[in-house]
Amino acid sequence: MPEQSGDAPLTGDYELVAIPVRYLPHVAQLLADLQASERPAPALRTRPTPDTTTAPWPLDDLRQLIGERSDTGRTVVAVMDALAARPRTPMTVPELAAVTGIPRERIVGALAGLTRLLKAHFDFPRLGLPFHKVIRLADGRRKEACYILPEEHAVRWRQARRP
């Protein structure tokens, strides 16, 4: 009977098979894949997602965001200014680029890095994003992301922007 290795139990029937040495790593990988497919899938772990639909950010946190000196921070501040100027109006990245004068690619990059910035410097699980992101159908088929600042959030942003 072969030696037991790893977590493969030696129960059931076994057959000794001669395998060319050069194929041994491939056969070992095949057996490992087969064993993995027989195991039950691990339970999905979910992380709590921030609730971005409730209260606007506190003024101190908004002021801290306004003071961010990174490219991401400065770009997000410009996006927030544009959204606050047109509360309740969904705006796409091309629309934000036109309003802010910031290249579309830079806005996309800043929005992609925003979560990392917020997790590093803010209480992201409590605060969430400083704006709402929604996905809508454009032209009836294509999905596009839009960003919205509710009126109450826009008022708070404008308060934070005052000296």
ZANULUM-381500 format. One record per atom (N, C-alpha, C): residue number from 1; residue in three letters; x, y, z; chain. Coordinates in Angstrom, 2 decimals, padded with zeros to 5 digits. Layout:
> NUM,ALA,X,Y,Z,A
...
END
This chain:
> 1,MET,000.85,-001.18,000.00,A
> 1,MET,000.00,000.00,000.00,A
> 1,MET,000.89,001.24,000.00,A
> 2,PRO,000.54,002.31,-000.80,A
> 2,PRO,001.37,003.50,-000.86,A
> 2,PRO,001.36,004.26,000.46,A
> 3,GLU,002.41,005.09,000.66,A
> 3,GLU,002.49,005.89,001.88,A
> 3,GLU,001.45,007.00,001.82,A
> 4,GLN,000.98,007.39,002.98,A
> 4,GLN,000.01,008.48,003.06,A
> 4,GLN,000.78,009.79,003.09,A
> 5,SER,000.36,010.76,002.26,A
> 5,SER,000.98,012.08,002.28,A
> 5,SER,-000.10,013.14,002.17,A
> 6,GLY,000.20,014.33,002.70,A
> 6,GLY,-000.76,015.42,002.65,A
> 6,GLY,-002.01,015.08,003.43,A
> 7,ASP,-003.14,015.52,002.90,A
> 7,ASP,-004.40,015.26,003.59,A
> 7,ASP,-005.25,014.22,002.86,A
> 8,ALA,-004.65,013.46,001.97,A
> 8,ALA,-005.39,012.43,001.24,A
> 8,ALA,-005.49,011.18,002.10,A
> 9,PRO,-006.70,010.83,002.50,A
> 9,PRO,-006.84,009.62,003.32,A
> 9,PRO,-006.62,008.37,002.45,A
> 10,LEU,-006.06,007.34,003.04,A
> 10,LEU,-005.84,006.08,002.32,A
> 10,LEU,-007.01,005.14,002.58,A
> 11,THR,-008.14,005.50,002.07,A
> 11,THR,-009.31,004.64,002.18,A
> 11,THR,-009.75,004.29,000.77,A
> 12,GLY,-010.36,003.17,000.63,A
> 12,GLY,-010.83,002.76,-000.69,A
> 12,GLY,-009.79,001.94,-001.42,A
> 13,ASP,-010.01,001.78,-002.69,A
> 13,ASP,-009.13,000.94,-003.51,A
> 13,ASP,-008.01,001.76,-004.13,A
> 14,TYR,-006.84,001.15,-004.24,A
> 14,TYR,-005.68,001.76,-004.88,A
> 14,TYR,-005.14,000.82,-005.94,A
> 15,GLU,-004.57,001.39,-006.94,A
> 15,GLU,-003.94,000.63,-008.00,A
> 15,GLU,-002.55,001.21,-008.23,A
> 16,LEU,-001.55,000.37,-008.26,A
> 16,LEU,-000.20,000.82,-008.55,A
> 16,LEU,-000.07,000.95,-010.07,A
> 17,VAL,000.40,002.12,-010.50,A
> 17,VAL,000.52,002.40,-011.92,A
> 17,VAL,001.93,002.93,-012.16,A
> 18,ALA,002.55,002.42,-013.19,A
> 18,ALA,003.87,002.92,-013.56,A
> 18,ALA,003.69,004.21,-014.36,A
> 19,ILE,004.38,005.26,-013.93,A
> 19,ILE,004.27,006.57,-014.58,A
> 19,ILE,005.68,007.02,-014.93,A
> 20,PRO,005.90,007.45,-016.16,A
> 20,PRO,007.22,007.99,-016.47,A
> 20,PRO,007.53,009.17,-015.53,A
> 21,VAL,008.74,009.24,-015.04,A
> 21,VAL,009.15,010.25,-014.05,A
> 21,VAL,008.85,011.66,-014.56,A
> 22,ARG,009.04,011.91,-015.84,A
> 22,ARG,008.82,013.26,-016.37,A
> 22,ARG,007.35,013.69,-016.24,A
> 23,TYR,006.40,012.73,-016.14,A
> 23,TYR,004.99,013.06,-016.00,A
> 23,TYR,004.53,013.12,-014.55,A
> 24,LEU,005.38,012.73,-013.63,A
> 24,LEU,004.98,012.65,-012.22,A
> 24,LEU,004.44,013.98,-011.68,A
> 25,PRO,005.09,015.14,-011.94,A
> 25,PRO,004.51,016.40,-011.42,A
> 25,PRO,003.12,016.67,-011.98,A
> 26,HIS,002.88,016.31,-013.25,A
> 26,HIS,001.57,016.54,-013.86,A
> 26,HIS,000.50,015.64,-013.24,A
> 27,VAL,000.85,014.41,-013.02,A
> 27,VAL,-000.08,013.47,-012.40,A
> 27,VAL,-000.38,013.90,-010.97,A
> 28,ALA,000.66,014.32,-010.23,A
> 28,ALA,000.46,014.79,-008.86,A
> 28,ALA,-000.49,015.99,-008.85,A
> 29,GLN,-000.32,016.93,-009.79,A
> 29,GLN,-001.20,018.10,-009.87,A
> 29,GLN,-002.62,017.68,-010.22,A
> 30,LEU,-002.76,016.73,-011.13,A
> 30,LEU,-004.08,016.22,-011.50,A
> 30,LEU,-004.78,015.62,-010.29,A
> 31,LEU,-004.06,014.82,-009.52,A
> 31,LEU,-004.65,014.22,-008.32,A
> 31,LEU,-005.03,015.29,-007.29,A
> 32,ALA,-004.19,016.29,-007.13,A
> 32,ALA,-004.51,017.37,-006.19,A
> 32,ALA,-005.76,018.12,-006.65,A
> 33,ASP,-005.87,018.38,-007.95,A
> 33,ASP,-007.06,019.05,-008.49,A
> 33,ASP,-008.32,018.21,-008.26,A
> 34,LEU,-008.20,016.91,-008.47,A
> 34,LEU,-009.35,016.03,-008.26,A
> 34,LEU,-009.77,016.02,-006.80,A
> 35,GLN,-008.80,015.98,-005.90,A
> 35,GLN,-009.12,016.01,-004.47,A
> 35,GLN,-009.79,017.33,-004.10,A
> 36,ALA,-009.28,018.43,-004.64,A
> 36,ALA,-009.85,019.75,-004.32,A
> 36,ALA,-011.28,019.85,-004.80,A
> 37,SER,-011.58,019.24,-005.95,A
> 37,SER,-012.95,019.33,-006.46,A
> 37,SER,-013.93,018.50,-005.64,A
> 38,GLU,-013.41,017.54,-004.87,A
> 38,GLU,-014.28,016.71,-004.03,A
> 38,GLU,-014.59,017.36,-002.69,A
> 39,ARG,-013.77,018.34,-002.29,A
> 39,ARG,-014.00,019.02,-001.00,A
> 39,ARG,-015.14,020.00,-001.14,A
> 40,PRO,-015.89,020.19,-000.06,A
> 40,PRO,-016.95,021.22,-000.13,A
> 40,PRO,-016.31,022.60,-000.25,A
> 41,ALA,-016.98,023.46,-000.99,A
> 41,ALA,-016.47,024.82,-001.16,A
> 41,ALA,-016.53,025.55,000.18,A
> 42,PRO,-015.52,026.37,000.47,A
> 42,PRO,-015.56,027.12,001.72,A
> 42,PRO,-016.71,028.11,001.72,A
> 43,ALA,-017.23,028.38,002.90,A
> 43,ALA,-018.32,029.34,003.02,A
> 43,ALA,-017.81,030.72,002.61,A
> 44,LEU,-018.64,031.45,001.90,A
> 44,LEU,-018.26,032.79,001.48,A
> 44,LEU,-018.21,033.70,002.69,A
> 45,ARG,-017.15,034.47,002.77,A
> 45,ARG,-017.04,035.45,003.83,A
> 45,ARG,-017.44,036.80,003.26,A
> 46,THR,-018.31,037.47,003.95,A
> 46,THR,-018.72,038.78,003.48,A
> 46,THR,-018.20,039.84,004.44,A
> 47,ARG,-017.79,040.93,003.85,A
> 47,ARG,-017.35,042.07,004.65,A
> 47,ARG,-018.50,043.04,004.74,A
> 48,PRO,-018.64,043.71,005.87,A
> 48,PRO,-019.69,044.71,005.92,A
> 48,PRO,-019.37,045.83,004.92,A
> 49,THR,-020.37,046.24,004.19,A
> 49,THR,-020.15,047.33,003.25,A
> 49,THR,-020.64,048.62,003.89,A
> 50,PRO,-019.94,049.71,003.63,A
> 50,PRO,-020.35,050.97,004.22,A
> 50,PRO,-021.72,051.38,003.72,A
> 51,ASP,-022.48,052.00,004.58,A
> 51,ASP,-023.80,052.49,004.20,A
> 51,ASP,-023.64,053.93,003.74,A
> 52,THR,-023.65,054.13,002.43,A
> 52,THR,-023.43,055.47,001.88,A
> 52,THR,-024.75,056.20,001.62,A
> 53,THR,-025.84,055.66,002.08,A
> 53,THR,-027.12,056.28,001.76,A
> 53,THR,-027.68,057.09,002.90,A
> 54,THR,-027.02,057.13,004.03,A
> 54,THR,-027.60,057.81,005.19,A
> 54,THR,-027.06,059.23,005.33,A
> 55,ALA,-026.39,059.49,006.39,A
> 55,ALA,-025.96,060.85,006.70,A
> 55,ALA,-024.74,061.26,005.88,A
> 56,PRO,-024.63,062.56,005.61,A
> 56,PRO,-023.41,063.04,004.95,A
> 56,PRO,-022.23,062.95,005.90,A
> 57,TRP,-021.05,063.05,005.35,A
> 57,TRP,-019.83,063.00,006.15,A
> 57,TRP,-019.80,064.16,007.14,A
> 58,PRO,-019.20,063.95,008.31,A
> 58,PRO,-018.99,065.06,009.25,A
> 58,PRO,-018.07,066.11,008.63,A
> 59,LEU,-018.24,067.37,009.03,A
> 59,LEU,-017.45,068.46,008.47,A
> 59,LEU,-015.95,068.25,008.65,A
> 60,ASP,-015.54,067.77,009.81,A
> 60,ASP,-014.11,067.56,010.06,A
> 60,ASP,-013.52,066.57,009.06,A
> 61,ASP,-014.24,065.51,008.77,A
> 61,ASP,-013.76,064.52,007.80,A
> 61,ASP,-013.72,065.10,006.39,A
> 62,LEU,-014.75,065.90,006.05,A
> 62,LEU,-014.74,066.54,004.73,A
> 62,LEU,-013.57,067.50,004.61,A
> 63,ARG,-013.30,068.25,005.67,A
> 63,ARG,-012.16,069.18,005.63,A
> 63,ARG,-010.84,068.43,005.50,A
> 64,GLN,-010.75,067.28,006.16,A
> 64,GLN,-009.55,066.47,006.03,A
> 64,GLN,-009.39,065.99,004.58,A
> 65,LEU,-010.50,065.58,003.95,A
> 65,LEU,-010.45,065.16,002.54,A
> 65,LEU,-010.04,066.34,001.66,A
> 66,ILE,-010.58,067.51,001.92,A
> 66,ILE,-010.25,068.70,001.15,A
> 66,ILE,-008.76,069.01,001.26,A
> 67,GLY,-008.17,068.71,002.40,A
> 67,GLY,-006.75,068.96,002.61,A
> 67,GLY,-005.82,067.91,002.04,A
> 68,GLU,-006.35,066.85,001.45,A
> 68,GLU,-005.50,065.80,000.87,A
> 68,GLU,-004.62,066.39,-000.23,A
> 69,ARG,-003.35,066.07,-000.19,A
> 69,ARG,-002.39,066.61,-001.15,A
> 69,ARG,-002.01,065.61,-002.25,A
> 70,SER,-002.48,064.38,-002.16,A
> 70,SER,-002.17,063.39,-003.19,A
> 70,SER,-002.94,063.73,-004.46,A
> 71,ASP,-002.48,063.18,-005.59,A
> 71,ASP,-003.21,063.38,-006.85,A
> 71,ASP,-004.64,062.87,-006.73,A
> 72,THR,-004.79,061.71,-006.09,A
> 72,THR,-006.13,061.15,-005.90,A
> 72,THR,-006.99,062.12,-005.10,A
> 73,GLY,-006.45,062.61,-004.00,A
> 73,GLY,-007.22,063.53,-003.14,A
> 73,GLY,-007.61,064.79,-003.87,A
> 74,ARG,-006.68,065.40,-004.58,A
> 74,ARG,-006.99,066.65,-005.30,A
> 74,ARG,-008.02,066.42,-006.40,A
> 75,THR,-007.92,065.29,-007.07,A
> 75,THR,-008.88,064.99,-008.14,A
> 75,THR,-010.27,064.74,-007.55,A
> 76,VAL,-010.34,063.99,-006.45,A
> 76,VAL,-011.64,063.72,-005.82,A
> 76,VAL,-012.27,065.02,-005.32,A
> 77,VAL,-011.46,065.92,-004.80,A
> 77,VAL,-012.00,067.21,-004.35,A
> 77,VAL,-012.62,067.97,-005.53,A
> 78,ALA,-011.95,067.96,-006.67,A
> 78,ALA,-012.51,068.62,-007.86,A
> 78,ALA,-013.81,067.95,-008.30,A
> 79,VAL,-013.86,066.62,-008.23,A
> 79,VAL,-015.08,065.89,-008.57,A
> 79,VAL,-016.19,066.25,-007.59,A
> 80,MET,-015.85,066.31,-006.31,A
> 80,MET,-016.86,066.68,-005.30,A
> 80,MET,-017.38,068.10,-005.54,A
> 81,ASP,-016.49,069.03,-005.90,A
> 81,ASP,-016.92,070.39,-006.22,A
> 81,ASP,-017.92,070.38,-007.37,A
> 82,ALA,-017.64,069.59,-008.40,A
> 82,ALA,-018.55,069.51,-009.56,A
> 82,ALA,-019.88,068.90,-009.16,A
> 83,LEU,-019.84,067.85,-008.36,A
> 83,LEU,-021.10,067.22,-007.92,A
> 83,LEU,-021.89,068.14,-007.01,A
> 84,ALA,-021.21,068.88,-006.14,A
> 84,ALA,-021.90,069.80,-005.21,A
> 84,ALA,-022.53,070.97,-005.96,A
> 85,ALA,-021.96,071.33,-007.10,A
> 85,ALA,-022.53,072.42,-007.90,A
> 85,ALA,-023.82,072.00,-008.59,A
> 86,ARG,-024.01,070.70,-008.75,A
> 86,ARG,-025.22,070.17,-009.40,A
> 86,ARG,-025.78,069.02,-008.58,A
> 87,PRO,-026.25,069.30,-007.35,A
> 87,PRO,-026.75,068.21,-006.51,A
> 87,PRO,-027.91,067.46,-007.18,A
> 88,ARG,-028.01,066.19,-006.81,A
> 88,ARG,-029.07,065.31,-007.30,A
> 88,ARG,-028.97,065.03,-008.80,A
> 89,THR,-027.90,065.49,-009.46,A
> 89,THR,-027.74,065.28,-010.89,A
> 89,THR,-026.69,064.20,-011.12,A
> 90,PRO,-027.08,063.06,-011.70,A
> 90,PRO,-026.09,062.02,-011.98,A
> 90,PRO,-025.11,062.51,-013.05,A
> 91,MET,-023.82,062.29,-012.80,A
> 91,MET,-022.80,062.72,-013.74,A
> 91,MET,-021.86,061.55,-014.04,A
> 92,THR,-021.59,061.33,-015.31,A
> 92,THR,-020.66,060.28,-015.74,A
> 92,THR,-019.24,060.84,-015.68,A
> 93,VAL,-018.26,059.97,-015.85,A
> 93,VAL,-016.87,060.41,-015.86,A
> 93,VAL,-016.61,061.41,-016.99,A
> 94,PRO,-017.10,061.16,-018.23,A
> 94,PRO,-016.88,062.17,-019.28,A
> 94,PRO,-017.50,063.52,-018.93,A
> 95,GLU,-018.67,063.51,-018.29,A
> 95,GLU,-019.29,064.77,-017.87,A
> 95,GLU,-018.46,065.46,-016.79,A
> 96,LEU,-017.96,064.67,-015.83,A
> 96,LEU,-017.11,065.24,-014.79,A
> 96,LEU,-015.82,065.80,-015.39,A
> 97,ALA,-015.27,065.12,-016.38,A
> 97,ALA,-014.05,065.60,-017.04,A
> 97,ALA,-014.31,066.94,-017.73,A
> 98,ALA,-015.46,067.05,-018.39,A
> 98,ALA,-015.80,068.29,-019.08,A
> 98,ALA,-015.98,069.44,-018.09,A
> 99,VAL,-016.62,069.17,-016.97,A
> 99,VAL,-016.90,070.22,-015.97,A
> 99,VAL,-015.63,070.63,-015.22,A
> 100,THR,-014.79,069.66,-014.86,A
> 100,THR,-013.61,069.95,-014.05,A
> 100,THR,-012.39,070.34,-014.86,A
> 101,GLY,-012.36,069.96,-016.14,A
> 101,GLY,-011.18,070.19,-016.95,A
> 101,GLY,-010.07,069.18,-016.69,A
> 102,ILE,-010.38,068.16,-015.91,A
> 102,ILE,-009.41,067.11,-015.59,A
> 102,ILE,-009.58,065.98,-016.61,A
> 103,PRO,-008.48,065.46,-017.15,A
> 103,PRO,-008.62,064.36,-018.12,A
> 103,PRO,-009.38,063.17,-017.55,A
> 104,ARG,-010.19,062.59,-018.39,A
> 104,ARG,-011.02,061.44,-018.02,A
> 104,ARG,-010.20,060.34,-017.35,A
> 105,GLU,-009.03,060.04,-017.90,A
> 105,GLU,-008.19,058.97,-017.36,A
> 105,GLU,-007.75,059.25,-015.93,A
> 106,ARG,-007.48,060.53,-015.65,A
> 106,ARG,-007.06,060.90,-014.29,A
> 106,ARG,-008.22,060.75,-013.30,A
> 107,ILE,-009.42,061.08,-013.75,A
> 107,ILE,-010.59,060.91,-012.88,A
> 107,ILE,-010.82,059.43,-012.62,A
> 108,VAL,-010.75,058.61,-013.66,A
> 108,VAL,-010.94,057.16,-013.50,A
> 108,VAL,-009.90,056.62,-012.52,A
> 109,GLY,-008.65,057.04,-012.66,A
> 109,GLY,-007.59,056.58,-011.77,A
> 109,GLY,-007.83,057.01,-010.33,A
> 110,ALA,-008.27,058.23,-010.15,A
> 110,ALA,-008.53,058.73,-008.79,A
> 110,ALA,-009.69,057.98,-008.15,A
> 111,LEU,-010.74,057.74,-008.91,A
> 111,LEU,-011.88,057.02,-008.36,A
> 111,LEU,-011.51,055.58,-008.04,A
> 112,ALA,-010.62,055.01,-008.85,A
> 112,ALA,-010.17,053.64,-008.58,A
> 112,ALA,-009.33,053.58,-007.31,A
> 113,GLY,-008.56,054.61,-007.03,A
> 113,GLY,-007.71,054.63,-005.84,A
> 113,GLY,-008.37,055.22,-004.62,A
> 114,LEU,-009.59,055.71,-004.77,A
> 114,LEU,-010.26,056.39,-003.67,A
> 114,LEU,-010.50,055.50,-002.46,A
> 115,THR,-010.95,054.28,-002.68,A
> 115,THR,-011.22,053.38,-001.55,A
> 115,THR,-009.96,053.15,-000.74,A
> 116,ARG,-008.84,052.96,-001.42,A
> 116,ARG,-007.57,052.75,-000.71,A
> 116,ARG,-007.22,053.97,000.13,A
> 117,LEU,-007.39,055.17,-000.44,A
> 117,LEU,-007.12,056.40,000.29,A
> 117,LEU,-008.04,056.52,001.51,A
> 118,LEU,-009.32,056.23,001.31,A
> 118,LEU,-010.28,056.36,002.40,A
> 118,LEU,-010.01,055.34,003.51,A
> 119,LYS,-009.62,054.13,003.13,A
> 119,LYS,-009.31,053.12,004.15,A
> 119,LYS,-008.04,053.49,004.92,A
> 120,ALA,-007.12,054.17,004.27,A
> 120,ALA,-005.85,054.52,004.92,A
> 120,ALA,-005.99,055.72,005.85,A
> 121,HIS,-006.86,056.67,005.52,A
> 121,HIS,-006.89,057.93,006.27,A
> 121,HIS,-008.22,058.28,006.91,A
> 122,PHE,-009.24,057.49,006.67,A
> 122,PHE,-010.58,057.80,007.19,A
> 122,PHE,-011.20,056.53,007.76,A
> 123,ASP,-012.33,056.70,008.43,A
> 123,ASP,-013.07,055.56,008.98,A
> 123,ASP,-014.02,055.06,007.88,A
> 124,PHE,-013.45,054.40,006.88,A
> 124,PHE,-014.22,054.00,005.70,A
> 124,PHE,-015.44,053.14,006.03,A
> 125,PRO,-015.34,052.13,006.94,A
> 125,PRO,-016.54,051.35,007.21,A
> 125,PRO,-017.71,052.20,007.73,A
> 126,ARG,-017.39,053.25,008.45,A
> 126,ARG,-018.46,054.11,008.98,A
> 126,ARG,-018.89,055.15,007.95,A
> 127,LEU,-017.94,055.74,007.24,A
> 127,LEU,-018.24,056.86,006.35,A
> 127,LEU,-018.67,056.44,004.96,A
> 128,GLY,-018.06,055.40,004.43,A
> 128,GLY,-018.34,055.02,003.04,A
> 128,GLY,-017.76,056.03,002.08,A
> 129,LEU,-018.28,056.09,000.89,A
> 129,LEU,-017.84,057.07,-000.10,A
> 129,LEU,-018.47,058.42,000.21,A
> 130,PRO,-017.82,059.51,-000.19,A
> 130,PRO,-018.41,060.83,000.08,A
> 130,PRO,-019.51,061.20,-000.92,A
> 131,PHE,-019.76,060.35,-001.88,A
> 131,PHE,-020.80,060.57,-002.89,A
> 131,PHE,-021.47,059.23,-003.15,A
> 132,HIS,-022.52,059.23,-003.94,A
> 132,HIS,-023.19,057.98,-004.32,A
> 132,HIS,-022.75,057.59,-005.73,A
> 133,LYS,-022.55,056.30,-005.91,A
> 133,LYS,-022.24,055.77,-007.24,A
> 133,LYS,-023.41,054.88,-007.63,A
> 134,VAL,-023.94,055.10,-008.82,A
> 134,VAL,-025.04,054.27,-009.33,A
> 134,VAL,-024.67,053.80,-010.73,A
> 135,ILE,-025.17,052.65,-011.08,A
> 135,ILE,-024.98,052.12,-012.43,A
> 135,ILE,-026.33,052.23,-013.13,A
> 136,ARG,-026.30,052.82,-014.30,A
> 136,ARG,-027.54,052.95,-015.07,A
> 136,ARG,-027.31,052.45,-016.49,A
> 137,LEU,-028.41,052.17,-017.16,A
> 137,LEU,-028.32,051.75,-018.56,A
> 137,LEU,-028.28,052.98,-019.44,A
> 138,ALA,-027.31,053.02,-020.32,A
> 138,ALA,-027.21,054.09,-021.31,A
> 138,ALA,-027.62,053.51,-022.65,A
> 139,ASP,-028.40,054.21,-023.38,A
> 139,ASP,-028.86,053.76,-024.69,A
> 139,ASP,-029.63,052.45,-024.59,A
> 140,GLY,-030.17,052.13,-023.43,A
> 140,GLY,-030.96,050.93,-023.25,A
> 140,GLY,-030.18,049.63,-023.15,A
> 141,ARG,-028.85,049.64,-023.39,A
> 141,ARG,-028.08,048.40,-023.36,A
> 141,ARG,-026.81,048.50,-022.54,A
> 142,ARG,-026.07,049.56,-022.73,A
> 142,ARG,-024.74,049.70,-022.14,A
> 142,ARG,-024.86,050.25,-020.72,A
> 143,LYS,-024.09,049.65,-019.80,A
> 143,LYS,-024.07,050.14,-018.42,A
> 143,LYS,-023.03,051.23,-018.27,A
> 144,GLU,-023.36,052.24,-017.48,A
> 144,GLU,-022.39,053.29,-017.19,A
> 144,GLU,-022.52,053.70,-015.73,A
> 145,ALA,-021.39,054.08,-015.15,A
> 145,ALA,-021.37,054.53,-013.77,A
> 145,ALA,-021.66,056.03,-013.74,A
> 146,CYS,-022.48,056.41,-012.77,A
> 146,CYS,-022.80,057.82,-012.54,A
> 146,CYS,-022.54,058.12,-011.08,A
> 147,TYR,-022.19,059.36,-010.83,A
> 147,TYR,-021.89,059.81,-009.48,A
> 147,TYR,-022.85,060.93,-009.13,A
> 148,ILE,-023.38,060.88,-007.91,A
> 148,ILE,-024.42,061.81,-007.48,A
> 148,ILE,-024.09,062.29,-006.07,A
> 149,LEU,-024.38,063.56,-005.82,A
> 149,LEU,-024.27,064.09,-004.47,A
> 149,LEU,-025.66,064.57,-004.06,A
> 150,PRO,-026.29,063.93,-003.07,A
> 150,PRO,-027.60,064.40,-002.63,A
> 150,PRO,-027.52,065.84,-002.11,A
> 151,GLU,-028.62,066.53,-002.10,A
> 151,GLU,-028.66,067.94,-001.69,A
> 151,GLU,-028.04,068.16,-000.31,A
> 152,GLU,-028.42,067.35,000.65,A
> 152,GLU,-027.88,067.52,002.01,A
> 152,GLU,-026.37,067.34,002.04,A
> 153,HIS,-025.86,066.41,001.26,A
> 153,HIS,-024.42,066.18,001.18,A
> 153,HIS,-023.73,067.36,000.49,A
> 154,ALA,-024.37,067.91,-000.54,A
> 154,ALA,-023.81,069.05,-001.25,A
> 154,ALA,-023.73,070.27,-000.34,A
> 155,VAL,-024.76,070.48,000.46,A
> 155,VAL,-024.75,071.60,001.42,A
> 155,VAL,-023.60,071.43,002.39,A
> 156,ARG,-023.42,070.23,002.91,A
> 156,ARG,-022.34,069.95,003.86,A
> 156,ARG,-020.98,070.16,003.19,A
> 157,TRP,-020.84,069.73,001.94,A
> 157,TRP,-019.57,069.91,001.21,A
> 157,TRP,-019.26,071.40,001.06,A
> 158,ARG,-020.25,072.18,000.68,A
> 158,ARG,-020.03,073.62,000.51,A
> 158,ARG,-019.65,074.27,001.84,A
> 159,GLN,-020.25,073.82,002.93,A
> 159,GLN,-019.88,074.32,004.26,A
> 159,GLN,-018.41,074.00,004.55,A
> 160,ALA,-017.99,072.80,004.25,A
> 160,ALA,-016.62,072.39,004.51,A
> 160,ALA,-015.62,073.16,003.64,A
> 161,ARG,-016.05,073.60,002.47,A
> 161,ARG,-015.16,074.33,001.56,A
> 161,ARG,-014.96,075.78,001.98,A
> 162,ARG,-015.87,076.29,002.80,A
> 162,ARG,-015.71,077.68,003.26,A
> 162,ARG,-014.49,077.79,004.15,A
> 163,PRO,-013.76,078.93,004.04,A
> 163,PRO,-012.57,079.11,004.89,A
> 163,PRO,-012.95,079.23,006.38,A
END
